Amino acid sequence: MALRLDGKIIAQQLSKSLQNKVKELKTKNIFPTLCVIEVGEDPASTIYLRAKRNLAKKIGINEITIKFPSSVTEVELLQKIAELNRDPKINAIMVQLPLPEQINPLTIVKAIEPAKDADGFHPYNQGLAWQGASDILPATVRGILEILDYYKINVSGKNVLVIGRSLIVGKPIASQLLNRDATVTIAHSKTINLEQLTKQADLIISDVGKAHLITSEMIKKGAILVDVGMNREQGKLMGDIEYEECFEKAQAITPVPGGVGPLTVASLMKQVIILTEYQVDGR
Amino acid sequence: MALRLDGKIIAQQLSKSLQNKVKELKTKNIFPTLCVIEVGEDPASTIYLRAKRNLAKKIGINEITIKFPSSVTEVELLQKIAELNRDPKINAIMVQLPLPEQINPLTIVKAIEPAKDADGFHPYNQGLAWQGASDILPATVRGILEILDYYKINVSGKNVLVIGRSLIVGKPIASQLLNRDATVTIAHSKTINLEQLTKQADLIISDVGKAHLITSEMIKKGAILVDVGMNREQGKLMGDIEYEECFEKAQAITPVPGGVGPLTVASLMKQVIILTEYQVDGR
């Protein structure tokens, strides 16, 4: 029987501590401000942005949304970002993905001033993170680290398998676990021996988006399982990992929903406060 | 019996093609120029810098060395780098490592304009390389890729084990092999099951600096072995991999000396020319 790694509780505690932090900053006349750029009307994005807005409000972060129609050009977006980069009242900027076809997301990500990079997708910040010299991280990555820290899971010398190689989750979490002295393997859609790899892993982080991908036969007894997948099947939300059967065999496992998910938005808010403090104190 | 992966031949061909490239650029009044900053007198660095100077001369690259005493301050170095960043006649800048204790190498590496980053150590370039969007790479990493390309070694779906996690070799070569669809494992000094990992690897890149680290019992039959280690034992230069015994079992292996080594300097020159062309053509 595994330990259920409860993201909700950690997210609540984190939100509470961020709330106190913001109160403290406000006594010094510092008002952490996040600007979100929204392009078009993606239904999933709309739900996620609402969650961001609500949590920002609760914590006391000033959240400003700038909307563009889906017909916006890359130049228009870049102009707005340049303006926000210069604006001293804006501490953090994020552009909600996905973007319409005519816009190259990497061009947009690179345009945001690294010191205001709420999402931690800027190549400069990602490079620094690989060099062990940054705590500007994508929200999901920070969320996973919050779980490991809360439950005091030490990865040093452990075999960690990261499944998925996105710049949002797979690659940056690999960097952070390597910095924590794990032996890290990055698997992906072209990997041919996934089952061999999962069987050897002490910790699996799965960010694939494929329900039933990892079954109990595929894991080692006592493994720790972190499920970043979000899959909907007949109206039911589930991760990449077969929760029920793996629960019996694993040492610890994150549920979906209620694992990494709740921490993503809270971690973004933490990032906003970290960026604000850097801008005030210098870095 | 393995194929001997001959770095010397590739380095000669590469130098020849770079020579032609420089001739062509000179007809357009473009004179690729590398500025090397040398601090103090490290004997290994002196030998390496001489090799760089000689090859630059042969290829037709204008090489300028600026020497500082080992008592130089960080501020003095940063001022010189800022000046070189602004100088339109300088296409590429490198600071020879190691640096004296009073200087933080990461501070220096970050100060070089990414577009003039001959060594490919700048976090921005390393982040871009992880995002699959840069060909500004550390010389050793480019050298390894030159070997794989020359011998048409396809890594897609292969299990690649990178031993060592430096920002000069381990991490950036992992990024490039992941971009080429390999399943990549990064092992290091805290890894506890190295032998299990080496036995499963289709391709091993070793950058540890420990003679006799990898023996033939530790490798899979038919593995490809790339040895970046440089160890001196009783006056003899050798890599991390036991060459003679692994030669019998492997599919291909780089010798030390004569493998990756000769390609490092030639790859640096290729980087200088790539940077020069970016500066002329825009990127």
Interface residues (C-beta under 8 A of the other chain):
Chain A: L106 H122 P123 Y124 N125 Q126 G127 L128 W130 Q131 A133 S134 S156 G157 N159 R165 L167 K171 A174 L178 D181 T183 V184 T185 I186 A187 H188 K190 T191 I192 N193 Q196 L197 Q200
Chain B: L106 H122 P123 Y124 N125 Q126 G127 L128 W130 Q131 A133 S134 S156 G157 N159 R165 L167 K171 A174 L178 D181 T183 V184 T185 I186 A187 H188 K190 T191 I192 N193 Q196 L197 Q200
